[in-house]
């Protein structure tokens, strides 16, 4: 599952990079994906919107077993 998630994250990384940000896969456990927001995304007020309305929606649409995507420091 990790490889599949990382593949999707690699597909959306150019969008994040165009805004000076990036995302790092940390863990997939109990249907929850943990990511670390990097670059301009780290500490950005809109990063939670990017995480929930962007990354989480994309991952959930690709993998029905994912229930949530959360950011870790």
mmCIF file of the N, C-alpha and C atoms, coordinates in Angstrom:
data_MODEL
# 
_entry.id   MODEL 
# 
loop_
_atom_site.group_PDB 
_atom_site.id 
_atom_site.type_symbol 
_atom_site.label_atom_id 
_atom_site.label_alt_id 
_atom_site.label_comp_id 
_atom_site.label_asym_id 
_atom_site.label_entity_id 
_atom_site.label_seq_id 
_atom_site.pdbx_PDB_ins_code 
_atom_site.Cartn_x 
_atom_site.Cartn_y 
_atom_site.Cartn_z 
_atom_site.occupancy 
_atom_site.B_iso_or_equiv 
_atom_site.pdbx_formal_charge 
_atom_site.auth_seq_id 
_atom_site.auth_comp_id 
_atom_site.auth_asym_id 
_atom_site.auth_atom_id 
_atom_site.pdbx_PDB_model_num 
ATOM 1   N N  . UNK A 1 1  ? 0.827   -1.193 0.000  1.00 0.00 ? 1  UNK A N  1 
ATOM 2   C CA . UNK A 1 1  ? 0.000   0.000  0.000  1.00 0.00 ? 1  UNK A CA 1 
ATOM 3   C C  . UNK A 1 1  ? 0.877   1.266  0.000  1.00 0.00 ? 1  UNK A C  1 
ATOM 4   N N  . UNK A 1 2  ? 1.983   1.229  0.714  1.00 0.00 ? 2  UNK A N  1 
ATOM 5   C CA . UNK A 1 2  ? 2.872   2.384  0.770  1.00 0.00 ? 2  UNK A CA 1 
ATOM 6   C C  . UNK A 1 2  ? 3.322   2.805  -0.625 1.00 0.00 ? 2  UNK A C  1 
ATOM 7   N N  . UNK A 1 3  ? 3.718   1.854  -1.435 1.00 0.00 ? 3  UNK A N  1 
ATOM 8   C CA . UNK A 1 3  ? 4.184   2.163  -2.794 1.00 0.00 ? 3  UNK A CA 1 
ATOM 9   C C  . UNK A 1 3  ? 3.078   2.812  -3.621 1.00 0.00 ? 3  UNK A C  1 
ATOM 10  N N  . UNK A 1 4  ? 1.849   2.323  -3.469 1.00 0.00 ? 4  UNK A N  1 
ATOM 11  C CA . UNK A 1 4  ? 0.720   2.881  -4.207 1.00 0.00 ? 4  UNK A CA 1 
ATOM 12  C C  . UNK A 1 4  ? 0.457   4.327  -3.789 1.00 0.00 ? 4  UNK A C  1 
ATOM 13  N N  . UNK A 1 5  ? 0.507   4.568  -2.496 1.00 0.00 ? 5  UNK A N  1 
ATOM 14  C CA . UNK A 1 5  ? 0.294   5.923  -1.979 1.00 0.00 ? 5  UNK A CA 1 
ATOM 15  C C  . UNK A 1 5  ? 1.403   6.844  -2.475 1.00 0.00 ? 5  UNK A C  1 
ATOM 16  N N  . UNK A 1 6  ? 2.641   6.380  -2.400 1.00 0.00 ? 6  UNK A N  1 
ATOM 17  C CA . UNK A 1 6  ? 3.767   7.195  -2.850 1.00 0.00 ? 6  UNK A CA 1 
ATOM 18  C C  . UNK A 1 6  ? 3.678   7.499  -4.343 1.00 0.00 ? 6  UNK A C  1 
ATOM 19  N N  . UNK A 1 7  ? 3.159   6.566  -5.129 1.00 0.00 ? 7  UNK A N  1 
ATOM 20  C CA . UNK A 1 7  ? 2.985   6.802  -6.563 1.00 0.00 ? 7  UNK A CA 1 
ATOM 21  C C  . UNK A 1 7  ? 2.033   7.974  -6.791 1.00 0.00 ? 7  UNK A C  1 
ATOM 22  N N  . UNK A 1 8  ? 0.924   7.991  -6.072 1.00 0.00 ? 8  UNK A N  1 
ATOM 23  C CA . UNK A 1 8  ? -0.046  9.080  -6.221 1.00 0.00 ? 8  UNK A CA 1 
ATOM 24  C C  . UNK A 1 8  ? 0.565   10.396 -5.721 1.00 0.00 ? 8  UNK A C  1 
ATOM 25  N N  . UNK A 1 9  ? 1.282   10.349 -4.619 1.00 0.00 ? 9  UNK A N  1 
ATOM 26  C CA . UNK A 1 9  ? 1.916   11.564 -4.105 1.00 0.00 ? 9  UNK A CA 1 
ATOM 27  C C  . UNK A 1 9  ? 2.926   12.116 -5.111 1.00 0.00 ? 9  UNK A C  1 
ATOM 28  N N  . UNK A 1 10 ? 3.642   11.235 -5.782 1.00 0.00 ? 10 UNK A N  1 
ATOM 29  C CA . UNK A 1 10 ? 4.588   11.677 -6.811 1.00 0.00 ? 10 UNK A CA 1 
ATOM 30  C C  . UNK A 1 10 ? 3.874   12.356 -7.976 1.00 0.00 ? 10 UNK A C  1 
ATOM 31  N N  . UNK A 1 11 ? 2.661   11.908 -8.271 1.00 0.00 ? 11 UNK A N  1 
ATOM 32  C CA . UNK A 1 11 ? 1.888   12.509 -9.359 1.00 0.00 ? 11 UNK A CA 1 
ATOM 33  C C  . UNK A 1 11 ? 1.432   13.924 -9.022 1.00 0.00 ? 11 UNK A C  1 
ATOM 34  N N  . UNK A 1 12 ? 1.152   14.186 -7.745 1.00 0.00 ? 12 UNK A N  1 
ATOM 35  C CA . UNK A 1 12 ? 0.687   15.523 -7.367 1.00 0.00 ? 12 UNK A CA 1 
ATOM 36  C C  . UNK A 1 12 ? 1.823   16.430 -6.882 1.00 0.00 ? 12 UNK A C  1 
ATOM 37  N N  . UNK A 1 13 ? 3.017   15.892 -6.746 1.00 0.00 ? 13 UNK A N  1 
ATOM 38  C CA . UNK A 1 13 ? 4.133   16.696 -6.238 1.00 0.00 ? 13 UNK A CA 1 
ATOM 39  C C  . UNK A 1 13 ? 4.474   17.893 -7.121 1.00 0.00 ? 13 UNK A C  1 
ATOM 40  N N  . UNK A 1 14 ? 4.334   17.827 -8.460 1.00 0.00 ? 14 UNK A N  1 
ATOM 41  C CA . UNK A 1 14 ? 4.615   19.035 -9.261 1.00 0.00 ? 14 UNK A CA 1 
ATOM 42  C C  . UNK A 1 14 ? 3.706   20.216 -8.893 1.00 0.00 ? 14 UNK A C  1 
ATOM 43  N N  . UNK A 1 15 ? 2.458   19.929 -8.562 1.00 0.00 ? 15 UNK A N  1 
ATOM 44  C CA . UNK A 1 15 ? 1.547   21.000 -8.149 1.00 0.00 ? 15 UNK A CA 1 
ATOM 45  C C  . UNK A 1 15 ? 2.052   21.647 -6.858 1.00 0.00 ? 15 UNK A C  1 
ATOM 46  N N  . UNK A 1 16 ? 2.404   20.829 -5.872 1.00 0.00 ? 16 UNK A N  1 
ATOM 47  C CA . UNK A 1 16 ? 2.912   21.357 -4.606 1.00 0.00 ? 16 UNK A CA 1 
ATOM 48  C C  . UNK A 1 16 ? 4.212   22.121 -4.829 1.00 0.00 ? 16 UNK A C  1 
ATOM 49  N N  . UNK A 1 17 ? 5.087   21.580 -5.660 1.00 0.00 ? 17 UNK A N  1 
ATOM 50  C CA . UNK A 1 17 ? 6.373   22.219 -5.943 1.00 0.00 ? 17 UNK A CA 1 
ATOM 51  C C  . UNK A 1 17 ? 6.178   23.577 -6.624 1.00 0.00 ? 17 UNK A C  1 
ATOM 52  N N  . UNK A 1 18 ? 5.141   23.704 -7.434 1.00 0.00 ? 18 UNK A N  1 
ATOM 53  C CA . UNK A 1 18 ? 4.895   24.982 -8.111 1.00 0.00 ? 18 UNK A CA 1 
ATOM 54  C C  . UNK A 1 18 ? 4.536   26.082 -7.121 1.00 0.00 ? 18 UNK A C  1 
ATOM 55  N N  . UNK A 1 19 ? 4.162   25.697 -5.914 1.00 0.00 ? 19 UNK A N  1 
ATOM 56  C CA . UNK A 1 19 ? 3.846   26.647 -4.845 1.00 0.00 ? 19 UNK A CA 1 
ATOM 57  C C  . UNK A 1 19 ? 4.941   26.654 -3.782 1.00 0.00 ? 19 UNK A C  1 
ATOM 58  N N  . UNK A 1 20 ? 6.058   26.008 -4.071 1.00 0.00 ? 20 UNK A N  1 
ATOM 59  C CA . UNK A 1 20 ? 7.189   25.995 -3.143 1.00 0.00 ? 20 UNK A CA 1 
ATOM 60  C C  . UNK A 1 20 ? 7.085   24.960 -2.044 1.00 0.00 ? 20 UNK A C  1 
ATOM 61  N N  . UNK A 1 21 ? 6.169   24.011 -2.181 1.00 0.00 ? 21 UNK A N  1 
ATOM 62  C CA . UNK A 1 21 ? 5.957   23.019 -1.134 1.00 0.00 ? 21 UNK A CA 1 
ATOM 63  C C  . UNK A 1 21 ? 6.234   21.603 -1.588 1.00 0.00 ? 21 UNK A C  1 
ATOM 64  N N  . UNK A 1 22 ? 6.092   20.715 -0.641 1.00 0.00 ? 22 UNK A N  1 
ATOM 65  C CA . UNK A 1 22 ? 6.277   19.288 -0.905 1.00 0.00 ? 22 UNK A CA 1 
ATOM 66  C C  . UNK A 1 22 ? 5.587   18.519 0.218  1.00 0.00 ? 22 UNK A C  1 
ATOM 67  N N  . UNK A 1 23 ? 5.489   17.216 0.007  1.00 0.00 ? 23 UNK A N  1 
ATOM 68  C CA . UNK A 1 23 ? 4.894   16.347 1.015  1.00 0.00 ? 23 UNK A CA 1 
ATOM 69  C C  . UNK A 1 23 ? 5.730   15.077 1.115  1.00 0.00 ? 23 UNK A C  1 
ATOM 70  N N  . UNK A 1 24 ? 5.874   14.583 2.326  1.00 0.00 ? 24 UNK A N  1 
ATOM 71  C CA . UNK A 1 24 ? 6.645   13.358 2.572  1.00 0.00 ? 24 UNK A CA 1 
ATOM 72  C C  . UNK A 1 24 ? 5.733   12.306 3.204  1.00 0.00 ? 24 UNK A C  1 
ATOM 73  N N  . UNK A 1 25 ? 5.735   11.112 2.634  1.00 0.00 ? 25 UNK A N  1 
ATOM 74  C CA . UNK A 1 25 ? 4.977   10.000 3.209  1.00 0.00 ? 25 UNK A CA 1 
ATOM 75  C C  . UNK A 1 25 ? 5.660   9.567  4.499  1.00 0.00 ? 25 UNK A C  1 
ATOM 76  N N  . UNK A 1 26 ? 4.889   9.423  5.573  1.00 0.00 ? 26 UNK A N  1 
ATOM 77  C CA . UNK A 1 26 ? 5.427   8.974  6.856  1.00 0.00 ? 26 UNK A CA 1 
ATOM 78  C C  . UNK A 1 26 ? 4.963   7.556  7.163  1.00 0.00 ? 26 UNK A C  1 
ATOM 79  N N  . UNK A 1 27 ? 3.640   7.324  7.084  1.00 0.00 ? 27 UNK A N  1 
ATOM 80  C CA . UNK A 1 27 ? 3.125   6.015  7.514  1.00 0.00 ? 27 UNK A CA 1 
ATOM 81  C C  . UNK A 1 27 ? 1.706   5.803  7.018  1.00 0.00 ? 27 UNK A C  1 
ATOM 82  N N  . UNK A 1 28 ? 1.380   4.538  6.790  1.00 0.00 ? 28 UNK A N  1 
ATOM 83  C CA . UNK A 1 28 ? -0.005  4.131  6.554  1.00 0.00 ? 28 UNK A CA 1 
ATOM 84  C C  . UNK A 1 28 ? -0.309  3.044  7.572  1.00 0.00 ? 28 UNK A C  1 
ATOM 85  N N  . UNK A 1 29 ? -1.271  3.310  8.459  1.00 0.00 ? 29 UNK A N  1 
ATOM 86  C CA . UNK A 1 29 ? -1.611  2.355  9.511  1.00 0.00 ? 29 UNK A CA 1 
ATOM 87  C C  . UNK A 1 29 ? -3.069  2.575  9.918  1.00 0.00 ? 29 UNK A C  1 
ATOM 88  N N  . UNK A 1 30 ? -3.799  1.489  10.091 1.00 0.00 ? 30 UNK A N  1 
ATOM 89  C CA . UNK A 1 30 ? -5.201  1.550  10.518 1.00 0.00 ? 30 UNK A CA 1 
ATOM 90  C C  . UNK A 1 30 ? -6.039  2.472  9.632  1.00 0.00 ? 30 UNK A C  1 
ATOM 91  N N  . UNK A 1 31 ? -5.794  2.400  8.322  1.00 0.00 ? 31 UNK A N  1 
ATOM 92  C CA . UNK A 1 31 ? -6.546  3.151  7.323  1.00 0.00 ? 31 UNK A CA 1 
ATOM 93  C C  . UNK A 1 31 ? -6.264  4.653  7.348  1.00 0.00 ? 31 UNK A C  1 
ATOM 94  N N  . UNK A 1 32 ? -5.221  5.067  8.052  1.00 0.00 ? 32 UNK A N  1 
ATOM 95  C CA . UNK A 1 32 ? -4.857  6.475  8.148  1.00 0.00 ? 32 UNK A CA 1 
ATOM 96  C C  . UNK A 1 32 ? -3.485  6.687  7.522  1.00 0.00 ? 32 UNK A C  1 
ATOM 97  N N  . UNK A 1 33 ? -3.410  7.688  6.648  1.00 0.00 ? 33 UNK A N  1 
ATOM 98  C CA . UNK A 1 33 ? -2.155  8.059  6.007  1.00 0.00 ? 33 UNK A CA 1 
ATOM 99  C C  . UNK A 1 33 ? -1.578  9.247  6.766  1.00 0.00 ? 33 UNK A C  1 
ATOM 100 N N  . UNK A 1 34 ? -0.321  9.131  7.166  1.00 0.00 ? 34 UNK A N  1 
ATOM 101 C CA . UNK A 1 34 ? 0.358   10.234 7.836  1.00 0.00 ? 34 UNK A CA 1 
ATOM 102 C C  . UNK A 1 34 ? 1.388   10.817 6.885  1.00 0.00 ? 34 UNK A C  1 
ATOM 103 N N  . UNK A 1 35 ? 1.307   12.140 6.718  1.00 0.00 ? 35 UNK A N  1 
ATOM 104 C CA . UNK A 1 35 ? 2.194   12.857 5.821  1.00 0.00 ? 35 UNK A CA 1 
ATOM 105 C C  . UNK A 1 35 ? 2.845   14.009 6.566  1.00 0.00 ? 35 UNK A C  1 
ATOM 106 N N  . UNK A 1 36 ? 3.989   14.426 6.073  1.00 0.00 ? 36 UNK A N  1 
ATOM 107 C CA . UNK A 1 36 ? 4.655   15.612 6.606  1.00 0.00 ? 36 UNK A CA 1 
ATOM 108 C C  . UNK A 1 36 ? 4.694   16.651 5.499  1.00 0.00 ? 36 UNK A C  1 
ATOM 109 N N  . UNK A 1 37 ? 4.167   17.824 5.784  1.00 0.00 ? 37 UNK A N  1 
ATOM 110 C CA . UNK A 1 37 ? 4.174   18.912 4.830  1.00 0.00 ? 37 UNK A CA 1 
ATOM 111 C C  . UNK A 1 37 ? 5.541   19.591 4.904  1.00 0.00 ? 37 UNK A C  1 
ATOM 112 N N  . UNK A 1 38 ? 6.145   19.849 3.741  1.00 0.00 ? 38 UNK A N  1 
ATOM 113 C CA . UNK A 1 38 ? 7.493   20.395 3.675  1.00 0.00 ? 38 UNK A CA 1 
ATOM 114 C C  . UNK A 1 38 ? 7.523   21.690 2.870  1.00 0.00 ? 38 UNK A C  1 
ATOM 115 N N  . UNK A 1 39 ? 8.637   22.405 2.964  1.00 0.00 ? 39 UNK A N  1 
ATOM 116 C CA . UNK A 1 39 ? 8.815   23.625 2.191  1.00 0.00 ? 39 UNK A CA 1 
ATOM 117 C C  . UNK A 1 39 ? 7.790   24.666 2.580  1.00 0.00 ? 39 UNK A C  1 
ATOM 118 N N  . UNK A 1 40 ? 7.263   25.358 1.587  1.00 0.00 ? 40 UNK A N  1 
ATOM 119 C CA . UNK A 1 40 ? 6.285   26.419 1.834  1.00 0.00 ? 40 UNK A CA 1 
ATOM 120 C C  . UNK A 1 40 ? 5.000   25.870 2.464  1.00 0.00 ? 40 UNK A C  1 
ATOM 121 N N  . UNK A 1 41 ? 4.740   24.586 2.287  1.00 0.00 ? 41 UNK A N  1 
ATOM 122 C CA . UNK A 1 41 ? 3.538   23.983 2.877  1.00 0.00 ? 41 UNK A CA 1 
ATOM 123 C C  . UNK A 1 41 ? 3.660   23.842 4.394  1.00 0.00 ? 41 UNK A C  1 
ATOM 124 N N  . UNK A 1 42 ? 4.871   23.734 4.874  1.00 0.00 ? 42 UNK A N  1 
ATOM 125 C CA . UNK A 1 42 ? 5.098   23.604 6.310  1.00 0.00 ? 42 UNK A CA 1 
ATOM 126 C C  . UNK A 1 42 ? 4.808   24.936 6.986  1.00 0.00 ? 42 UNK A C  1 
ATOM 127 N N  . UNK A 1 43 ? 3.818   24.960 7.833  1.00 0.00 ? 43 UNK A N  1 
ATOM 128 C CA . UNK A 1 43 ? 3.468   26.178 8.542  1.00 0.00 ? 43 UNK A CA 1 
ATOM 129 C C  . UNK A 1 43 ? 2.556   27.119 7.779  1.00 0.00 ? 43 UNK A C  1 
ATOM 130 N N  . UNK A 1 44 ? 2.225   26.802 6.551  1.00 0.00 ? 44 UNK A N  1 
ATOM 131 C CA . UNK A 1 44 ? 1.327   27.638 5.760  1.00 0.00 ? 44 UNK A CA 1 
ATOM 132 C C  . UNK A 1 44 ? -0.096  27.518 6.301  1.00 0.00 ? 44 UNK A C  1 
ATOM 133 N N  . UNK A 1 45 ? -0.776  28.630 6.393  1.00 0.00 ? 45 UNK A N  1 
ATOM 134 C CA . UNK A 1 45 ? -2.154  28.623 6.902  1.00 0.00 ? 45 UNK A CA 1 
ATOM 135 C C  . UNK A 1 45 ? -3.098  27.809 6.021  1.00 0.00 ? 45 UNK A C  1 
ATOM 136 N N  . UNK A 1 46 ? -2.781  27.693 4.749  1.00 0.00 ? 46 UNK A N  1 
ATOM 137 C CA . UNK A 1 46 ? -3.644  26.957 3.822  1.00 0.00 ? 46 UNK A CA 1 
ATOM 138 C C  . UNK A 1 46 ? -3.251  25.487 3.673  1.00 0.00 ? 46 UNK A C  1 
ATOM 139 N N  . UNK A 1 47 ? -2.211  25.054 4.367  1.00 0.00 ? 47 UNK A N  1 
ATOM 140 C CA . UNK A 1 47 ? -1.766  23.671 4.207  1.00 0.00 ? 47 UNK A CA 1 
ATOM 141 C C  . UNK A 1 47 ? -2.820  22.663 4.655  1.00 0.00 ? 47 UNK A C  1 
ATOM 142 N N  . UNK A 1 48 ? -3.624  23.017 5.656  1.00 0.00 ? 48 UNK A N  1 
ATOM 143 C CA . UNK A 1 48 ? -4.675  22.087 6.092  1.00 0.00 ? 48 UNK A CA 1 
ATOM 144 C C  . UNK A 1 48 ? -5.736  21.927 5.006  1.00 0.00 ? 48 UNK A C  1 
ATOM 145 N N  . UNK A 1 49 ? -5.997  22.991 4.267  1.00 0.00 ? 49 UNK A N  1 
ATOM 146 C CA . UNK A 1 49 ? -6.958  22.912 3.155  1.00 0.00 ? 49 UNK A CA 1 
ATOM 147 C C  . UNK A 1 49 ? -6.370  22.061 2.035  1.00 0.00 ? 49 UNK A C  1 
ATOM 148 N N  . UNK A 1 50 ? -5.090  22.281 1.737  1.00 0.00 ? 50 UNK A N  1 
ATOM 149 C CA . UNK A 1 50 ? -4.417  21.472 0.721  1.00 0.00 ? 50 UNK A CA 1 
ATOM 150 C C  . UNK A 1 50 ? -4.445  20.002 1.119  1.00 0.00 ? 50 UNK A C  1 
ATOM 151 N N  . UNK A 1 51 ? -4.202  19.739 2.394  1.00 0.00 ? 51 UNK A N  1 
ATOM 152 C CA . UNK A 1 51 ? -4.163  18.364 2.886  1.00 0.00 ? 51 UNK A CA 1 
ATOM 153 C C  . UNK A 1 51 ? -5.536  17.709 2.800  1.00 0.00 ? 51 UNK A C  1 
ATOM 154 N N  . UNK A 1 52 ? -6.562  18.362 3.328  1.00 0.00 ? 52 UNK A N  1 
ATOM 155 C CA . UNK A 1 52 ? -7.894  17.752 3.407  1.00 0.00 ? 52 UNK A CA 1 
ATOM 156 C C  . UNK A 1 52 ? -8.664  17.815 2.088  1.00 0.00 ? 52 UNK A C  1 
ATOM 157 N N  . UNK A 1 53 ? -8.679  18.978 1.451  1.00 0.00 ? 53 UNK A N  1 
ATOM 158 C CA . UNK A 1 53 ? -9.481  19.148 0.229  1.00 0.00 ? 53 UNK A CA 1 
ATOM 159 C C  . UNK A 1 53 ? -8.745  18.740 -1.027 1.00 0.00 ? 53 UNK A C  1 
ATOM 160 N N  . UNK A 1 54 ? -7.462  18.525 -0.912 1.00 0.00 ? 54 UNK A N  1 
ATOM 161 C CA . UNK A 1 54 ? -6.677  18.128 -2.075 1.00 0.00 ? 54 UNK A CA 1 
ATOM 162 C C  . UNK A 1 54 ? -6.142  16.723 -1.940 1.00 0.00 ? 54 UNK A C  1 
ATOM 163 N N  . UNK A 1 55 ? -5.111  16.575 -1.142 1.00 0.00 ? 55 UNK A N  1 
ATOM 164 C CA . UNK A 1 55 ? -4.414  15.294 -1.022 1.00 0.00 ? 55 UNK A CA 1 
ATOM 165 C C  . UNK A 1 55 ? -5.329  14.194 -0.496 1.00 0.00 ? 55 UNK A C  1 
ATOM 166 N N  . UNK A 1 56 ? -6.078  14.474 0.573  1.00 0.00 ? 56 UNK A N  1 
ATOM 167 C CA . UNK A 1 56 ? -6.956  13.448 1.144  1.00 0.00 ? 56 UNK A CA 1 
ATOM 168 C C  . UNK A 1 56 ? -8.016  13.007 0.138  1.00 0.00 ? 56 UNK A C  1 
ATOM 169 N N  . UNK A 1 57 ? -8.635  13.939 -0.532 1.00 0.00 ? 57 UNK A N  1 
ATOM 170 C CA . UNK A 1 57 ? -9.672  13.578 -1.514 1.00 0.00 ? 57 UNK A CA 1 
ATOM 171 C C  . UNK A 1 57 ? -9.107  12.727 -2.643 1.00 0.00 ? 57 UNK A C  1 
ATOM 172 N N  . UNK A 1 58 ? -7.926  13.091 -3.116 1.00 0.00 ? 58 UNK A N  1 
ATOM 173 C CA . UNK A 1 58 ? -7.290  12.325 -4.195 1.00 0.00 ? 58 UNK A CA 1 
ATOM 174 C C  . UNK A 1 58 ? -6.979  10.906 -3.731 1.00 0.00 ? 58 UNK A C  1 
ATOM 175 N N  . UNK A 1 59 ? -6.353  10.787 -2.558 1.00 0.00 ? 59 UNK A N  1 
ATOM 176 C CA . UNK A 1 59 ? -5.994  9.453  -2.059 1.00 0.00 ? 59 UNK A CA 1 
ATOM 177 C C  . UNK A 1 59 ? -7.228  8.605  -1.769 1.00 0.00 ? 59 UNK A C  1 
ATOM 178 N N  . UNK A 1 60 ? -8.263  9.198  -1.190 1.00 0.00 ? 60 UNK A N  1 
ATOM 179 C CA . UNK A 1 60 ? -9.485  8.449  -0.892 1.00 0.00 ? 60 UNK A CA 1 
ATOM 180 C C  . UNK A 1 60 ? -10.196 8.005  -2.169 1.00 0.00 ? 60 UNK A C  1 
ATOM 181 N N  . UNK A 1 61 ? -10.110 8.817  -3.213 1.00 0.00 ? 61 UNK A N  1 
ATOM 182 C CA . UNK A 1 61 ? -10.750 8.426  -4.465 1.00 0.00 ? 61 UNK A CA 1 
ATOM 183 C C  . UNK A 1 61 ? -9.985  7.289  -5.142 1.00 0.00 ? 61 UNK A C  1 
ATOM 184 N N  . UNK A 1 62 ? -8.693  7.214  -4.903 1.00 0.00 ? 62 UNK A N  1 
ATOM 185 C CA . UNK A 1 62 ? -7.863  6.136  -5.467 1.00 0.00 ? 62 UNK A CA 1 
ATOM 186 C C  . UNK A 1 62 ? -7.948  4.848  -4.643 1.00 0.00 ? 62 UNK A C  1 
ATOM 187 N N  . UNK A 1 63 ? -8.049  4.990  -3.323 1.00 0.00 ? 63 UNK A N  1 
ATOM 188 C CA . UNK A 1 63 ? -7.981  3.833  -2.425 1.00 0.00 ? 63 UNK A CA 1 
ATOM 189 C C  . UNK A 1 63 ? -9.104  3.907  -1.398 1.00 0.00 ? 63 UNK A C  1 
ATOM 190 N N  . UNK A 1 64 ? -10.119 3.083  -1.569 1.00 0.00 ? 64 UNK A N  1 
ATOM 191 C CA . UNK A 1 64 ? -11.284 3.114  -0.684 1.00 0.00 ? 64 UNK A CA 1 
ATOM 192 C C  . UNK A 1 64 ? -10.944 2.736  0.759  1.00 0.00 ? 64 UNK A C  1 
ATOM 193 N N  . UNK A 1 65 ? -9.839  2.055  0.972  1.00 0.00 ? 65 UNK A N  1 
ATOM 194 C CA . UNK A 1 65 ? -9.472  1.643  2.322  1.00 0.00 ? 65 UNK A CA 1 
ATOM 195 C C  . UNK A 1 65 ? -8.900  2.778  3.175  1.00 0.00 ? 65 UNK A C  1 
ATOM 196 N N  . UNK A 1 66 ? -8.589  3.910  2.569  1.00 0.00 ? 66 UNK A N  1 
ATOM 197 C CA . UNK A 1 66 ? -8.073  5.056  3.321  1.00 0.00 ? 66 UNK A CA 1 
ATOM 198 C C  . UNK A 1 66 ? -9.251  5.812  3.919  1.00 0.00 ? 66 UNK A C  1 
ATOM 199 N N  . UNK A 1 67 ? -9.211  6.035  5.233  1.00 0.00 ? 67 UNK A N  1 
ATOM 200 C CA . UNK A 1 67 ? -10.285 6.757  5.905  1.00 0.00 ? 67 UNK A CA 1 
ATOM 201 C C  . UNK A 1 67 ? -9.920  8.204  6.191  1.00 0.00 ? 67 UNK A C  1 
ATOM 202 N N  . UNK A 1 68 ? -8.613  8.480  6.321  1.00 0.00 ? 68 UNK A N  1 
ATOM 203 C CA . UNK A 1 68 ? -8.204  9.838  6.679  1.00 0.00 ? 68 UNK A CA 1 
ATOM 204 C C  . UNK A 1 68 ? -6.746  10.055 6.315  1.00 0.00 ? 68 UNK A C  1 
ATOM 205 N N  . UNK A 1 69 ? -6.414  11.320 6.045  1.00 0.00 ? 69 UNK A N  1 
ATOM 206 C CA . UNK A 1 69 ? -5.028  11.731 5.828  1.00 0.00 ? 69 UNK A CA 1 
ATOM 207 C C  . UNK A 1 69 ? -4.741  12.817 6.849  1.00 0.00 ? 69 UNK A C  1 
ATOM 208 N N  . UNK A 1 70 ? -3.673  12.658 7.604  1.00 0.00 ? 70 UNK A N  1 
ATOM 209 C CA . UNK A 1 70 ? -3.307  13.631 8.631  1.00 0.00 ? 70 UNK A CA 1 
ATOM 210 C C  . UNK A 1 70 ? -1.871  14.094 8.431  1.00 0.00 ? 70 UNK A C  1 
ATOM 211 N N  . UNK A 1 71 ? -1.610  15.291 8.945  1.00 0.00 ? 71 UNK A N  1 
ATOM 212 C CA . UNK A 1 71 ? -0.273  15.862 8.883  1.00 0.00 ? 71 UNK A CA 1 
ATOM 213 C C  . UNK A 1 71 ? 0.413   15.668 10.221 1.00 0.00 ? 71 UNK A C  1 
ATOM 214 N N  . UNK A 1 72 ? 1.681   15.325 10.173 1.00 0.00 ? 72 UNK A N  1 
ATOM 215 C CA . UNK A 1 72 ? 2.496   15.189 11.382 1.00 0.00 ? 72 UNK A CA 1 
ATOM 216 C C  . UNK A 1 72 ? 3.672   16.152 11.271 1.00 0.00 ? 72 UNK A C  1 
ATOM 217 N N  . UNK A 1 73 ? 4.185   16.543 12.394 1.00 0.00 ? 73 UNK A N  1 
ATOM 218 C CA . UNK A 1 73 ? 5.346   17.459 12.407 1.00 0.00 ? 73 UNK A CA 1 
ATOM 219 C C  . UNK A 1 73 ? 6.623   16.706 12.350 1.00 0.00 ? 73 UNK A C  1 
# 
